[in-house]
Amino acid sequence: MEKAYSYRFYPTLEQESLLRRTLGCVRLVYNKALHARTQAWYDRLERIGYTQTSSMLTSWKKLEELDFLNEVSCVPLQQGLRHLQTAFTNFFAGRAKYPNFKKKHQGGSAEFTKSAFKFKNGQIYLAKCIDPLPIRWSRHIPADCQPSTVTVRLHPDGRWQISIRFDDPTIKPLPVTDKSIGIDLGISSLVITSDGDKVANPQHFKKHYRRLRQAQKSLSRKQPKSKNREKSRIKVARIHRKITDSRKDHLHKLTTQLVRENQTIVVEDLAVKNLVKNPKLAPAISDVSWGEITRQLAYKCRWYGRTYIEIDRWFPSSKRCSNCGYIVEKLPLSVREWCCPDCGENHDRDINASKNILAAGLAVSVCGATVRPEQSKSVKAGAMKQKPKS
């Protein structure tokens, strides 16, 4: 199993100078390659791939005005071109938008493979650096584990962070339990389980909204390219970083607890990209990070031998009665409780949905049944095309 540990480190003046030059060169190569690929398509309708951009990099290093590219390690530059190729692959597959140019105030990152760093005596030595990086080791890498990739990142608020990826053979499955759970994701309550538990939404963005608003207003009044503007920009970046850290910490604790306590976890496959198109709900949906919750549950279940199931997003989990299976025609978001007209059972909207999600997930895992009910549009369309029996 692959793992990645992130640490904060405090480089010396010489190391910081080299790292900043490395990040600048990576940004320059990435932007020049993106410009070359874009122009080749608009001018000649020609697609340029990683191989051609790698040859371009060799020729750029020979130019007198770009001679400084030889002063840094060549590995992060090549990795930047590979990341650009991945960005174009995702764009052509419809998974992402067209790649953007990198900007200096966004910080940046540089990826070092095995040939560009050494891991010796529990310390990281980067290429062209004599001294090891002064890393704040909050936790140690397991014994006999050798890092495969090291990524150095400079955040917009000026903090340095290093991510060390390695293959961890020490991960063992958790003891088997007979507990299964269905999870419905919401906004007022972050997680609603089929056991009837509701985890409140911490609303990390709302807690810092007032400070962030004041800091951004102050930033907008500063003169461009002035020192005061740079100070205000860092202040805004620190508030954003605090929101991100608190959100990530809460989600990791929540998902780890769910994985430890349950053998089978069933969630609903949500189209978050489409949901955030609603301008009224977009800020709240982005703050709760539904996609990050499902991502963490998926890989932690793989780590610890749990079963992770995603059901179809069109399954009517909220409209279906978990007691008798009756499906109501309409159920607006404003209705939080409803009574089944068939069996008379009173339902909490979210808890009822989580129970249906669990039942559908167990049906899929046990007998391979479909989670699309007979009343779905696809089934109706198929039935209409059938010829009547004579």
C-alpha beads as a LAMMPS data file, in Angstrom:
LAMMPS data file: protein, C-alpha beads

390 atoms
389 bonds

1 atom types
1 bond types

-500.0 500.0 xlo xhi
-500.0 500.0 ylo yhi
-500.0 500.0 zlo zhi

Masses

1 110.0

Atoms # bond

1 1 1 0.000 0.000 0.000
2 1 1 1.312 3.422 -0.917
3 1 1 1.286 6.144 1.700
4 1 1 2.425 9.747 1.810
5 1 1 3.454 11.635 4.936
6 1 1 3.498 15.423 4.910
7 1 1 5.834 17.454 7.084
8 1 1 6.648 21.083 7.575
9 1 1 10.298 22.072 7.221
10 1 1 12.342 25.226 7.724
11 1 1 15.066 25.523 5.049
12 1 1 18.268 27.450 5.572
13 1 1 18.933 30.574 3.516
14 1 1 20.994 28.624 0.967
15 1 1 18.385 25.859 0.700
16 1 1 15.531 28.340 0.375
17 1 1 17.378 30.195 -2.393
18 1 1 17.941 26.957 -4.325
19 1 1 14.381 25.751 -3.770
20 1 1 12.867 29.049 -4.897
21 1 1 15.001 28.965 -8.049
22 1 1 13.878 25.371 -8.630
23 1 1 10.216 26.294 -8.262
24 1 1 10.705 29.239 -10.598
25 1 1 12.332 27.037 -13.246
26 1 1 9.588 24.422 -12.943
27 1 1 6.966 27.148 -13.371
28 1 1 8.801 28.610 -16.380
29 1 1 9.176 25.239 -18.149
30 1 1 5.562 24.329 -17.471
31 1 1 4.259 27.637 -18.846
32 1 1 6.518 27.573 -21.920
33 1 1 5.449 23.996 -22.729
34 1 1 1.778 24.897 -22.255
35 1 1 2.186 27.912 -24.550
36 1 1 3.967 25.806 -27.185
37 1 1 1.257 23.120 -27.156
38 1 1 -1.511 25.705 -27.348
39 1 1 0.092 27.619 -30.226
40 1 1 0.830 24.423 -32.151
41 1 1 -2.846 23.542 -32.086
42 1 1 -4.127 26.997 -33.063
43 1 1 -1.504 27.548 -35.790
44 1 1 -1.091 24.069 -37.317
45 1 1 -3.813 21.910 -35.678
46 1 1 -0.957 19.797 -34.330
47 1 1 -0.992 17.947 -31.030
48 1 1 2.284 17.986 -29.130
49 1 1 2.921 15.362 -26.472
50 1 1 5.373 14.842 -23.640
51 1 1 8.139 13.530 -25.918
52 1 1 8.179 16.699 -28.024
53 1 1 8.123 19.008 -24.990
54 1 1 11.005 17.033 -23.458
55 1 1 13.047 17.690 -26.617
56 1 1 12.069 21.362 -26.372
57 1 1 13.414 21.467 -22.814
58 1 1 16.785 20.190 -24.038
59 1 1 16.941 22.948 -26.631
60 1 1 15.827 25.601 -24.107
61 1 1 18.741 24.712 -21.835
62 1 1 21.164 25.505 -24.654
63 1 1 19.868 29.059 -25.059
64 1 1 21.942 31.785 -23.452
65 1 1 18.955 33.591 -21.910
66 1 1 17.744 30.307 -20.347
67 1 1 21.117 29.052 -19.163
68 1 1 19.929 29.259 -15.536
69 1 1 17.830 26.113 -16.119
70 1 1 21.058 24.106 -15.788
71 1 1 21.635 25.400 -12.248
72 1 1 18.807 23.313 -10.763
73 1 1 18.056 19.600 -10.862
74 1 1 16.629 18.398 -14.178
75 1 1 14.257 15.902 -12.514
76 1 1 11.647 18.431 -11.255
77 1 1 11.624 20.031 -14.719
78 1 1 10.866 16.711 -16.399
79 1 1 8.241 15.917 -13.755
80 1 1 6.582 19.269 -14.487
81 1 1 6.257 18.260 -18.147
82 1 1 4.739 14.937 -17.076
83 1 1 2.214 16.776 -14.902
84 1 1 1.316 18.935 -17.907
85 1 1 0.748 15.781 -19.964
86 1 1 -1.528 14.443 -17.208
87 1 1 -3.459 17.726 -17.205
88 1 1 -4.047 17.456 -20.960
89 1 1 -5.056 13.803 -20.613
90 1 1 -7.673 14.754 -18.019
91 1 1 -8.859 17.613 -20.238
92 1 1 -9.362 15.422 -23.300
93 1 1 -11.112 12.806 -21.144
94 1 1 -13.577 15.442 -19.879
95 1 1 -12.427 15.201 -16.247
96 1 1 -10.936 18.713 -16.006
97 1 1 -10.794 22.086 -17.696
98 1 1 -8.045 23.295 -19.997
99 1 1 -4.707 23.681 -18.118
100 1 1 -3.917 27.129 -16.740
101 1 1 -0.605 28.928 -16.518
102 1 1 1.150 28.780 -13.150
103 1 1 1.576 32.014 -11.204
104 1 1 4.324 33.027 -8.816
105 1 1 2.073 34.166 -5.973
106 1 1 0.482 30.688 -5.845
107 1 1 3.715 29.233 -4.468
108 1 1 4.390 26.074 -6.452
109 1 1 5.788 22.587 -6.063
110 1 1 8.687 20.478 -7.313
111 1 1 8.673 16.689 -7.464
112 1 1 11.902 14.709 -6.969
113 1 1 12.145 11.037 -7.909
114 1 1 14.672 8.519 -6.534
115 1 1 17.491 9.775 -8.744
116 1 1 17.210 13.316 -7.344
117 1 1 17.280 12.732 -3.580
118 1 1 18.796 10.492 -0.924
119 1 1 17.207 9.092 2.214
120 1 1 20.062 8.443 4.616
121 1 1 20.025 8.017 8.397
122 1 1 16.429 9.232 8.530
123 1 1 17.212 12.464 6.662
124 1 1 16.321 13.753 3.181
125 1 1 19.104 15.097 0.948
126 1 1 17.861 16.807 -2.227
127 1 1 19.923 17.102 -5.399
128 1 1 22.464 19.958 -5.368
129 1 1 21.966 20.325 -1.564
130 1 1 24.841 19.401 0.721
131 1 1 22.955 19.535 4.020
132 1 1 19.771 17.578 4.821
133 1 1 16.454 19.379 4.931
134 1 1 15.558 20.496 8.474
135 1 1 12.245 18.646 8.608
136 1 1 9.971 18.768 11.643
137 1 1 9.441 14.997 11.996
138 1 1 5.982 14.789 13.541
139 1 1 5.960 11.039 12.848
140 1 1 8.659 8.702 11.590
141 1 1 8.585 6.683 8.405
142 1 1 8.211 2.932 9.169
143 1 1 11.438 0.955 9.297
144 1 1 12.667 -0.680 6.073
145 1 1 10.525 1.730 4.006
146 1 1 12.336 3.634 1.278
147 1 1 10.714 6.783 -0.155
148 1 1 9.957 6.645 -3.868
149 1 1 9.019 10.285 -4.439
150 1 1 9.548 13.541 -2.577
151 1 1 7.485 16.647 -3.331
152 1 1 8.521 20.048 -1.990
153 1 1 5.748 22.644 -1.876
154 1 1 5.701 26.349 -1.086
155 1 1 2.268 27.506 0.048
156 1 1 0.940 30.986 -0.799
157 1 1 1.316 32.006 2.848
158 1 1 5.063 31.297 2.751
159 1 1 5.104 27.921 4.529
160 1 1 7.324 25.111 3.245
161 1 1 5.986 21.570 3.202
162 1 1 7.440 18.273 2.037
163 1 1 5.440 15.180 1.086
164 1 1 7.241 11.828 1.211
165 1 1 5.625 8.915 -0.614
166 1 1 6.597 5.307 0.120
167 1 1 5.275 1.769 -0.033
168 1 1 4.188 0.686 3.463
169 1 1 4.039 -3.109 3.996
170 1 1 3.167 -2.659 7.677
171 1 1 -0.484 -1.811 7.000
172 1 1 -2.652 -4.644 8.339
173 1 1 -6.421 -5.169 8.054
174 1 1 -8.471 -4.253 11.086
175 1 1 -10.313 -6.975 13.029
176 1 1 -13.450 -8.097 11.207
177 1 1 -16.738 -6.791 12.547
178 1 1 -20.318 -7.566 11.553
179 1 1 -21.453 -3.935 11.518
180 1 1 -22.557 -2.276 8.271
181 1 1 -23.568 1.318 7.796
182 1 1 -25.183 3.503 5.172
183 1 1 -24.125 7.143 4.911
184 1 1 -26.134 10.043 3.554
185 1 1 -24.173 13.260 3.024
186 1 1 -25.842 16.563 3.783
187 1 1 -25.281 20.258 4.475
188 1 1 -27.026 21.012 7.773
189 1 1 -25.672 17.689 9.052
190 1 1 -22.392 16.659 7.471
191 1 1 -22.940 12.893 7.795
192 1 1 -26.158 11.017 8.573
193 1 1 -25.818 7.300 9.284
194 1 1 -28.344 4.495 9.075
195 1 1 -27.964 4.051 12.851
196 1 1 -29.702 7.400 13.332
197 1 1 -26.560 9.377 14.207
198 1 1 -25.998 12.845 12.769
199 1 1 -22.631 14.573 12.620
200 1 1 -23.032 18.341 12.704
201 1 1 -21.513 20.486 9.992
202 1 1 -18.566 22.418 11.531
203 1 1 -18.932 25.198 8.895
204 1 1 -15.220 25.973 8.775
205 1 1 -15.596 28.673 6.127
206 1 1 -18.392 30.455 8.007
207 1 1 -16.290 30.634 11.184
208 1 1 -13.572 32.613 9.420
209 1 1 -15.764 34.450 6.914
210 1 1 -15.740 37.796 8.733
211 1 1 -11.941 37.869 9.109
212 1 1 -11.458 36.723 5.527
213 1 1 -13.829 39.387 4.209
214 1 1 -12.021 42.150 6.074
215 1 1 -8.619 40.893 4.917
216 1 1 -9.712 40.717 1.294
217 1 1 -11.183 44.227 1.425
218 1 1 -7.905 45.503 2.847
219 1 1 -6.001 43.688 0.075
220 1 1 -8.141 45.282 -2.633
221 1 1 -7.218 48.780 -1.420
222 1 1 -3.448 48.239 -1.613
223 1 1 -1.373 49.535 -4.507
224 1 1 -0.282 46.857 -7.020
225 1 1 3.280 45.509 -6.593
226 1 1 3.714 47.289 -3.252
227 1 1 5.105 45.783 -0.052
228 1 1 1.868 46.450 1.808
229 1 1 -0.057 44.528 -0.848
230 1 1 2.265 41.557 -0.437
231 1 1 1.723 41.649 3.336
232 1 1 -2.061 41.725 2.843
233 1 1 -1.868 38.873 0.331
234 1 1 -0.002 36.701 2.832
235 1 1 -2.593 37.535 5.500
236 1 1 -5.428 36.385 3.226
237 1 1 -3.484 33.238 2.328
238 1 1 -2.995 32.379 6.009
239 1 1 -6.722 32.580 6.677
240 1 1 -7.425 30.315 3.703
241 1 1 -4.775 27.900 4.942
242 1 1 -6.341 27.815 8.407
243 1 1 -9.737 26.967 6.895
244 1 1 -8.181 24.195 4.805
245 1 1 -6.231 22.691 7.712
246 1 1 -9.209 22.647 10.083
247 1 1 -11.452 21.087 7.432
248 1 1 -8.892 18.428 6.537
249 1 1 -8.248 17.555 10.190
250 1 1 -11.950 17.122 10.926
251 1 1 -12.587 14.972 7.840
252 1 1 -9.641 12.668 8.559
253 1 1 -10.795 12.065 12.131
254 1 1 -14.372 11.428 10.999
255 1 1 -13.548 9.023 8.159
256 1 1 -11.027 7.099 10.275
257 1 1 -13.648 6.579 12.974
258 1 1 -16.205 5.335 10.435
259 1 1 -13.724 2.885 8.918
260 1 1 -12.629 1.541 12.302
261 1 1 -16.167 0.912 13.535
262 1 1 -17.789 -0.600 10.409
263 1 1 -16.994 -3.516 8.143
264 1 1 -19.137 -2.335 5.217
265 1 1 -19.650 1.323 4.299
266 1 1 -22.206 2.320 1.660
267 1 1 -22.398 5.827 0.230
268 1 1 -24.187 7.484 -2.663
269 1 1 -22.298 8.464 -5.813
270 1 1 -22.906 12.219 -5.973
271 1 1 -22.226 14.450 -8.987
272 1 1 -20.617 17.243 -6.966
273 1 1 -19.415 19.009 -10.115
274 1 1 -23.035 19.431 -11.217
275 1 1 -24.377 20.270 -7.761
276 1 1 -22.053 23.245 -7.285
277 1 1 -23.549 24.878 -10.383
278 1 1 -26.388 26.015 -8.123
279 1 1 -25.178 29.469 -6.972
280 1 1 -27.251 29.362 -3.789
281 1 1 -25.870 26.023 -2.587
282 1 1 -22.373 26.131 -4.112
283 1 1 -20.578 27.752 -1.097
284 1 1 -22.145 25.328 1.378
285 1 1 -21.481 22.263 -0.804
286 1 1 -17.872 23.296 -1.363
287 1 1 -17.362 23.791 2.376
288 1 1 -18.602 20.315 3.370
289 1 1 -16.291 18.583 0.823
290 1 1 -18.434 15.598 -0.122
291 1 1 -15.912 14.470 -2.723
292 1 1 -13.078 14.477 -0.174
293 1 1 -15.150 12.420 2.285
294 1 1 -15.840 9.670 -0.253
295 1 1 -12.214 9.730 -1.449
296 1 1 -10.881 9.229 2.068
297 1 1 -13.384 6.482 2.836
298 1 1 -12.452 4.648 -0.379
299 1 1 -8.686 4.469 0.188
300 1 1 -8.925 3.870 3.940
301 1 1 -11.245 0.925 3.298
302 1 1 -8.627 -0.489 0.924
303 1 1 -5.943 -0.028 3.557
304 1 1 -7.770 -1.705 6.413
305 1 1 -9.688 -4.486 4.652
306 1 1 -13.128 -2.884 4.749
307 1 1 -15.815 -3.043 2.063
308 1 1 -16.645 0.230 0.354
309 1 1 -19.721 0.430 -1.897
310 1 1 -21.050 3.316 -3.976
311 1 1 -24.627 3.115 -5.237
312 1 1 -26.119 4.835 -8.263
313 1 1 -26.761 8.560 -7.860
314 1 1 -30.245 8.181 -9.391
315 1 1 -31.430 5.805 -6.691
316 1 1 -34.401 7.523 -4.924
317 1 1 -33.034 7.111 -1.401
318 1 1 -34.983 10.063 0.048
319 1 1 -38.307 9.383 -1.695
320 1 1 -38.450 5.654 -0.904
321 1 1 -39.986 4.445 2.345
322 1 1 -37.422 2.304 4.172
323 1 1 -40.255 0.340 5.818
324 1 1 -42.475 -0.715 2.886
325 1 1 -40.639 0.489 -0.232
326 1 1 -43.291 2.989 -1.372
327 1 1 -41.891 5.874 -3.491
328 1 1 -43.468 9.327 -3.281
329 1 1 -43.656 11.377 -6.470
330 1 1 -42.265 14.663 -5.127
331 1 1 -40.221 15.498 -2.062
332 1 1 -38.836 19.093 -2.051
333 1 1 -35.654 19.879 -0.137
334 1 1 -37.672 21.995 2.314
335 1 1 -39.479 18.851 3.558
336 1 1 -37.284 17.328 6.292
337 1 1 -39.878 14.889 7.668
338 1 1 -42.631 13.015 5.867
339 1 1 -45.172 10.305 6.522
340 1 1 -45.521 7.325 4.185
341 1 1 -49.054 7.323 2.667
342 1 1 -48.940 3.541 2.256
343 1 1 -47.830 2.199 5.641
344 1 1 -48.111 5.371 7.764
345 1 1 -44.472 5.271 8.918
346 1 1 -43.049 8.672 9.922
347 1 1 -39.588 9.344 8.467
348 1 1 -36.747 11.737 9.050
349 1 1 -35.683 12.541 5.500
350 1 1 -31.937 12.032 5.986
351 1 1 -32.069 8.971 8.249
352 1 1 -34.564 7.308 5.904
353 1 1 -32.208 7.989 2.979
354 1 1 -29.239 6.454 4.800
355 1 1 -31.251 3.306 5.592
356 1 1 -32.215 2.935 1.935
357 1 1 -28.601 3.502 0.871
358 1 1 -27.473 0.714 3.202
359 1 1 -30.152 -1.690 1.931
360 1 1 -29.294 -0.964 -1.709
361 1 1 -25.574 -1.379 -1.072
362 1 1 -26.041 -4.725 0.674
363 1 1 -28.225 -5.922 -2.207
364 1 1 -25.475 -5.050 -4.662
365 1 1 -22.740 -6.747 -2.626
366 1 1 -24.691 -9.925 -1.816
367 1 1 -26.606 -10.803 -4.974
368 1 1 -25.490 -8.242 -7.524
369 1 1 -28.965 -6.711 -7.734
370 1 1 -29.482 -3.398 -9.443
371 1 1 -30.146 -0.336 -7.333
372 1 1 -32.295 1.279 -10.026
373 1 1 -35.943 0.666 -9.129
374 1 1 -38.563 -0.530 -11.552
375 1 1 -40.037 2.982 -11.631
376 1 1 -36.828 4.456 -13.106
377 1 1 -36.953 6.171 -16.480
378 1 1 -34.681 3.669 -18.193
379 1 1 -36.885 0.739 -17.188
380 1 1 -40.027 2.597 -18.281
381 1 1 -38.470 3.399 -21.646
382 1 1 -37.511 -0.237 -22.145
383 1 1 -41.017 -1.376 -21.259
384 1 1 -42.552 1.045 -23.780
385 1 1 -40.402 -0.365 -26.578
386 1 1 -41.554 -3.934 -25.942
387 1 1 -44.148 -5.312 -28.313
388 1 1 -47.480 -6.279 -26.769
389 1 1 -48.060 -9.984 -26.324
390 1 1 -50.523 -11.565 -28.743

Bonds

1 1 1 2
2 1 2 3
3 1 3 4
4 1 4 5
5 1 5 6
6 1 6 7
7 1 7 8
8 1 8 9
9 1 9 10
10 1 10 11
11 1 11 12
12 1 12 13
13 1 13 14
14 1 14 15
15 1 15 16
16 1 16 17
17 1 17 18
18 1 18 19
19 1 19 20
20 1 20 21
21 1 21 22
22 1 22 23
23 1 23 24
24 1 24 25
25 1 25 26
26 1 26 27
27 1 27 28
28 1 28 29
29 1 29 30
30 1 30 31
31 1 31 32
32 1 32 33
33 1 33 34
34 1 34 35
35 1 35 36
36 1 36 37
37 1 37 38
38 1 38 39
39 1 39 40
40 1 40 41
41 1 41 42
42 1 42 43
43 1 43 44
44 1 44 45
45 1 45 46
46 1 46 47
47 1 47 48
48 1 48 49
49 1 49 50
50 1 50 51
51 1 51 52
52 1 52 53
53 1 53 54
54 1 54 55
55 1 55 56
56 1 56 57
57 1 57 58
58 1 58 59
59 1 59 60
60 1 60 61
61 1 61 62
62 1 62 63
63 1 63 64
64 1 64 65
65 1 65 66
66 1 66 67
67 1 67 68
68 1 68 69
69 1 69 70
70 1 70 71
71 1 71 72
72 1 72 73
73 1 73 74
74 1 74 75
75 1 75 76
76 1 76 77
77 1 77 78
78 1 78 79
79 1 79 80
80 1 80 81
81 1 81 82
82 1 82 83
83 1 83 84
84 1 84 85
85 1 85 86
86 1 86 87
87 1 87 88
88 1 88 89
89 1 89 90
90 1 90 91
91 1 91 92
92 1 92 93
93 1 93 94
94 1 94 95
95 1 95 96
96 1 96 97
97 1 97 98
98 1 98 99
99 1 99 100
100 1 100 101
101 1 101 102
102 1 102 103
103 1 103 104
104 1 104 105
105 1 105 106
106 1 106 107
107 1 107 108
108 1 108 109
109 1 109 110
110 1 110 111
111 1 111 112
112 1 112 113
113 1 113 114
114 1 114 115
115 1 115 116
116 1 116 117
117 1 117 118
118 1 118 119
119 1 119 120
120 1 120 121
121 1 121 122
122 1 122 123
123 1 123 124
124 1 124 125
125 1 125 126
126 1 126 127
127 1 127 128
128 1 128 129
129 1 129 130
130 1 130 131
131 1 131 132
132 1 132 133
133 1 133 134
134 1 134 135
135 1 135 136
136 1 136 137
137 1 137 138
138 1 138 139
139 1 139 140
140 1 140 141
141 1 141 142
142 1 142 143
143 1 143 144
144 1 144 145
145 1 145 146
146 1 146 147
147 1 147 148
148 1 148 149
149 1 149 150
150 1 150 151
151 1 151 152
152 1 152 153
153 1 153 154
154 1 154 155
155 1 155 156
156 1 156 157
157 1 157 158
158 1 158 159
159 1 159 160
160 1 160 161
161 1 161 162
162 1 162 163
163 1 163 164
164 1 164 165
165 1 165 166
166 1 166 167
167 1 167 168
168 1 168 169
169 1 169 170
170 1 170 171
171 1 171 172
172 1 172 173
173 1 173 174
174 1 174 175
175 1 175 176
176 1 176 177
177 1 177 178
178 1 178 179
179 1 179 180
180 1 180 181
181 1 181 182
182 1 182 183
183 1 183 184
184 1 184 185
185 1 185 186
186 1 186 187
187 1 187 188
188 1 188 189
189 1 189 190
190 1 190 191
191 1 191 192
192 1 192 193
193 1 193 194
194 1 194 195
195 1 195 196
196 1 196 197
197 1 197 198
198 1 198 199
199 1 199 200
200 1 200 201
201 1 201 202
202 1 202 203
203 1 203 204
204 1 204 205
205 1 205 206
206 1 206 207
207 1 207 208
208 1 208 209
209 1 209 210
210 1 210 211
211 1 211 212
212 1 212 213
213 1 213 214
214 1 214 215
215 1 215 216
216 1 216 217
217 1 217 218
218 1 218 219
219 1 219 220
220 1 220 221
221 1 221 222
222 1 222 223
223 1 223 224
224 1 224 225
225 1 225 226
226 1 226 227
227 1 227 228
228 1 228 229
229 1 229 230
230 1 230 231
231 1 231 232
232 1 232 233
233 1 233 234
234 1 234 235
235 1 235 236
236 1 236 237
237 1 237 238
238 1 238 239
239 1 239 240
240 1 240 241
241 1 241 242
242 1 242 243
243 1 243 244
244 1 244 245
245 1 245 246
246 1 246 247
247 1 247 248
248 1 248 249
249 1 249 250
250 1 250 251
251 1 251 252
252 1 252 253
253 1 253 254
254 1 254 255
255 1 255 256
256 1 256 257
257 1 257 258
258 1 258 259
259 1 259 260
260 1 260 261
261 1 261 262
262 1 262 263
263 1 263 264
264 1 264 265
265 1 265 266
266 1 266 267
267 1 267 268
268 1 268 269
269 1 269 270
270 1 270 271
271 1 271 272
272 1 272 273
273 1 273 274
274 1 274 275
275 1 275 276
276 1 276 277
277 1 277 278
278 1 278 279
279 1 279 280
280 1 280 281
281 1 281 282
282 1 282 283
283 1 283 284
284 1 284 285
285 1 285 286
286 1 286 287
287 1 287 288
288 1 288 289
289 1 289 290
290 1 290 291
291 1 291 292
292 1 292 293
293 1 293 294
294 1 294 295
295 1 295 296
296 1 296 297
297 1 297 298
298 1 298 299
299 1 299 300
300 1 300 301
301 1 301 302
302 1 302 303
303 1 303 304
304 1 304 305
305 1 305 306
306 1 306 307
307 1 307 308
308 1 308 309
309 1 309 310
310 1 310 311
311 1 311 312
312 1 312 313
313 1 313 314
314 1 314 315
315 1 315 316
316 1 316 317
317 1 317 318
318 1 318 319
319 1 319 320
320 1 320 321
321 1 321 322
322 1 322 323
323 1 323 324
324 1 324 325
325 1 325 326
326 1 326 327
327 1 327 328
328 1 328 329
329 1 329 330
330 1 330 331
331 1 331 332
332 1 332 333
333 1 333 334
334 1 334 335
335 1 335 336
336 1 336 337
337 1 337 338
338 1 338 339
339 1 339 340
340 1 340 341
341 1 341 342
342 1 342 343
343 1 343 344
344 1 344 345
345 1 345 346
346 1 346 347
347 1 347 348
348 1 348 349
349 1 349 350
350 1 350 351
351 1 351 352
352 1 352 353
353 1 353 354
354 1 354 355
355 1 355 356
356 1 356 357
357 1 357 358
358 1 358 359
359 1 359 360
360 1 360 361
361 1 361 362
362 1 362 363
363 1 363 364
364 1 364 365
365 1 365 366
366 1 366 367
367 1 367 368
368 1 368 369
369 1 369 370
370 1 370 371
371 1 371 372
372 1 372 373
373 1 373 374
374 1 374 375
375 1 375 376
376 1 376 377
377 1 377 378
378 1 378 379
379 1 379 380
380 1 380 381
381 1 381 382
382 1 382 383
383 1 383 384
384 1 384 385
385 1 385 386
386 1 386 387
387 1 387 388
388 1 388 389
389 1 389 390
